[in-house]
């Protein structure tokens, strides 16, 4: 009798442990530059990713009812050592099994090589756009929902040509993102017959950019292209150029696009234009409504952040496991055809389909389509600063 009772007790304990394991929180890291040169953008990016996580948790259909718990960490955007240490803490101390992030290209590459690969952790970045990441060794762990700057350079060159720009001065933030984007813009614009009069790096965090502005002004150009960060050196360059009367129109790639820039510069920025990842589709409209209803303000890379988090969780569901080693090969499957198309707000339906062994094609907020090594094909929104606000001219 005692043996029977002991066996029953052991079975009960094992069952309880299994239920506990099935319903223990799945932790996903959200590592973004909450301090640093894009700190005005990251709260919205994080909130959008966490919106997808809440949607999945509230459905009760994720991995037999497991809760998703976001854990934030600061990438700083620019300090690779600090970003790597933060990512290491997420994995070793917090127990995250995947990372939504990082944001800026340099810190993303550092985390990938120093931390994610060593620990076998999947990363999906919503905003790391350096072309160098396309060929990075990643062991199948790295994906991004924003398209590469190799494509942005070509799109931006088309915009310049269409607006009649013959020559442009170019300044870029002195890191992987800035240099890669500047090279891409210059190559594409010159191939289309344009002239880059100067391509000069600038450092973030300086109080005075008069020397940099002087060199750009001396080289001249119809416009000044600023491949920098809207809360740091890029903003300083623009303000310095305006103060010196050096340029009137500024061309703004993705790192310069956000509501905080026209708010800081004011009316003199009106008429400037640029490009940012974005698409015009049903999913984009549904995400906007979903975010608005939840009280989440949308800004640059918010939609890409929602999609990055959604893809992580849907790949987990497809693999029936939250372990990166199990679900990394499912990311491409859930992102692309064949399968039922899934839009923002439909994650519960996607979870049901995957649980029953069906296929989905996650379209999401940004018309996700992965090509090659986890690369987003992506499309771009052409923006215009008008009335001291970022407005949309067209999609490309």
N, C-alpha and C positions, 0 to 999 in steps of 0.2 A: 504493500500500500504506500509506504514511504517513497519507494522508488517511482511509483506512478505519479504521486504528488510532486516529486522533484522534477520528473520529466515534464509534467504539465506546467510547472513554474518556469522551467527553462524555456519551454515553447512560448509561454506568455511573454517572457522577457525578450525573446528573439523577435516576436511579432511586434511588440511595442517599439523595439529598436528600429525595426524596418519601417514602421509607420512614422516614427520620429524622424528617421533619415529622409523619408519621402517628402516630409513636410517641413524640413528645416529650411531656413531662408537660403536662396541662391544669391550670393553676393557678386555684384558686377561693379568694377571700378569705373569711376567717372573722373578722368584726369585731364584737367584743362587749366589754362593760365588765369586763375582767379586773381592773381596779381601779375603785373607786367604790361606789355604794350598793347594787348587786346582785351584788357580786363573789363571793358564796357560790353563786350560781346558774350563773354563766357557764362554769366549767370543765365542768360536766355538759352544758350546751348545746353547747359546742364539741365535746366528745367524741362526742356523739350525731350531730352533723352529719358528723364525721369517720368515724364508724362507717358511714354511708351511702357515703361516698367510698371507704372501704376495700372495702366490699362490691362496688361497681362496678368498682374496679381489679382485685380478685381474680377477677372473672368473666372477664376477658380479652375481653369482648365490646363494650367501650365505644370507639366511634370507631376501629374496626380495631385494638384492642389498646392504646389509649393509657392511660397512668397518670393518675390524678387526684391532684394534690398540694395539700393545704390549706395556706394561708398565713395565720397569725393576726396580728391587729392589735388594739390596745386602743382601744375607743370612749370609755372612761371613763364612759359612760352620761350624763354631765351637761355635759361641756365640748365644745361644738359645734366650736370652732376646732381643738381637738386631734383630735377625731374626723374632721373633714374632712381634716386634714393626714395622719392615719394612712391614710385611704382613698386619698388621692392617692398616697401612697407605695406602697400595694398595687398600684395600677394602673401607675404610671410606672416604679417601681423593680423591683417583683416580677413585673409582667406578668400579673396576674390578669385573667381575662376575664369574671368574674361575682363577686358578693358574696353570701354567706350572712350576712345581718345588715342593718342593725345591730339593736341590742336596744331601748334606750329611745327613746321617740318623738321627743324634741327633736333628739338627735344623728342619728337616722335621717332626719328631714326635712332637716337641714343637709347631710348627705352626699348625699342625693338631689338637692337643688337645686345645691349647690356643686361636686359632683364627678361623681356618676353621670350626670346629664344631659349635663354638658359632655363627658364621655368616652364616652357611649353605652353604659354598663355596666348590666346587669340586676342588681337587688337583690331578694332575697326575705327579708323579715324574719320571724323566728319569734315576735316578742314586742312589736313596736311597735304599740300599740293605740289611739293617739289618734284620735278622730273626724276631726280636721283633716286627717289623711293620706288620708282617703277622697276628698277633692276636690283634692288636691295635683296640680300640673302634673307629669307624670312621663314624658311621651313614650312611654308604654307599657312603661316599664322597671321599674316597682315593683309588687311583690306582697307579700302577707303571709299566713302560715298561721295566725295567731291572729286571732280576730274582733275587730271594733272595740269600743271602750268604749261606744259608743252602745248596743250590744246588752247589754254587761255591766251598764250602769246599770239597764236595764229588768229584767234577771234578778235583780240584787241587790235591787232594790225589791220584787220578788215574794217573795224570801226573807224580807225584813224584815216584810212584811205577814203572811206565813204564820206567823212566829214571834211575832206579836202586838205588834210594836213600833209604838208610836204616834208617838214623837218621837225624834230623834237629833241629836247634835252631829256635825259633819263637819269634819275637817281634811285638807288635801291638800298635797303637796309642790309648791313654787312653780315649776312649769314646765308645758310643754305637756301632758304626760301627766296630771299631777295636776289641773290646772284643767279639762281636757276631761272627765276621769272624774268629778270632783266635780260639774260642771254636769249631766252625764248622770244621775248618781245622784239629785241633788236634784230635777231635773225629773220623773223617773220616780216617785220616792217621793211627791212632793207630788201628782202626778196620781192616785195610788192612795189619797189621803186622809191620808198621813203628813205630819209636820211636821219640817223641818230648823231647829233652833233657832239654829244659827250655821254658817256655812261660812267657815273661816279658813285661810289659807295658812300653811305653816311652811317654814323654810329647812333644808336639810340641812347637816350638818357642825357643828352647835352642840353645846356641852357641857352646856347648861342650857336646858330647855324649860319652866321653871316659869311664865314669863309666858304662854306659849301655853296651857298646861294650865289656868292660872287663868281665862283667858277662856272656854275650853271648859266648865269646871266651872260658871262663873257662868251660862252659857246653859242648861246642863243638858240632859237627854235620857235616854231609857231605855238607850241604848247610845252608844258613840263609834265613828263610822266613820273609819278611818284610810286615806286614799288616798295612801300614801307608799311608801317603800322599806324593806324589812325589815332592811337592814344599815346604815341611816342614821337620818334624822329620824323616820321612822315608829316605829322601835324606841324611840327616845328619848322620843317622845310617850307611848307606851304605858307605859314604865317610870316616867315622871314622873307619869302619871295614877294608876298603882297606888300609887306612893309617897305621893301626896297623898290617896288614898282618893276620887278624883273619879269614877271609873267602874270597874265590875267586868267588863263585857262589851264586847268590841271586835269590830267588823265589819271583815273583812280582804279587800279586793279583791286582784287578782292580784299587784301589786307587793309585797304583804306576805305572800304565801304561799310558804313554803319552810321546810325543816327547821331552818335556823339560828335562826329566830325563837323557836319554843318551846324550843329548846336554850338560848337566851340568857335568856328571861323565866322559864321554869320553870312550875311548877304554877299560878300565878295566871292564866296565859293559858288554862287549861282552860275550856271552855264558850264560848269565842269562836268565831266562824264566818265564812265568806266564800265567795268564788267565784274560780275560776281556769279558764281554757280547758281543756277536756278532754272526752273522750267514752268511752263504754263500748261497745266493739265488738271484733270479732275482731282487727282491726289493732292496737288498743291492747295486747291481750294478747300478740300476736306480737312487738311492739316490746319489751315488757317482758322477754320471754324472750331475745330477740336481744341486748338490752343486758346482761342479767344474765350470759349465757353469755360475753360479751366483757369482762366485768369493769367495765362502765360503770354507775355509780350513776345512777338516774333521779331527777329532781326537776322542779321547775316549768320548763315550756317545753322540756324535753328532746325530747319527741315531736315538737313543732312544728319543732325544729331539724333533726331527722332528715328530716322531710318537706320542709323548705325546700331542703336540700341535694339530696335525691333529685329534686325537681322540676327543679332547675337542670340536673342531668345528663341526665335523661330528655328534657328539651326540647332539649338539645344533640344527643342521639342522634336525635331526630325530625327535626332540621334538618340532621343530618350535618355539624355545624359547632359549634365551641366559641366562635364569635364572637357576642357579644350581639346585634348587628344582624341576624344570621341566625336566632337561636333565640328571640328575645323573643316572637314571635308564636306560638310553639309551646307556651308555658307553659300557657295556658288549655286548649289541645287535649289535652295529656297529663293534665291535672288532672281533666278532666270527661268525662262520657259523650259519645258512645258509645265502646265499646272493652272489652277484657278487664280486669276489676278486678285491681289489683295491690296487694298488702299488703307490709308490712315483711319483708325476707328474700327477696323475689321480684324484686329488681331485675334479676337476670340474665335472668329470663324476659321482663321488660319490654323489656330491651335487644334481645333476640332478635326480639321482635314488631316493634319499631320499625325495626330494621335491615332487616326484610323488607317494610316498608311498611305494616304493620298498625297498628291503633289500640289504645290502652290508656286505661283510666280509673283513674288513680292514686288509690286510697282511702287508703293509707298508715296511719300510726299514729293520725291524728286525723280520719279520715273527710273528707278534703279535698274541698271543693267550692267553686270560685271563683264569685263572683257579681259582676256589675258590673265595676268597675275593679280587677280582681285582688284583690278582697275575699274573705276567708274567711267563709262562712256561719256555720260553727262552732257548737259546743255548749259547755256549761260543766259543771264539776264543783263541786258544793256541798260545801265542806269544813267539818269541825268539829275543833277542837283538843281532844283527849281523851287523857288519860294522857301529857301533854306531847309528843304527836305529832300530825301532820297526818293526819286520817282522812277518808274519803269518806262523806258522808251520802247523796247521790244525784247523778244526772246530769240536766241540763236542756237 
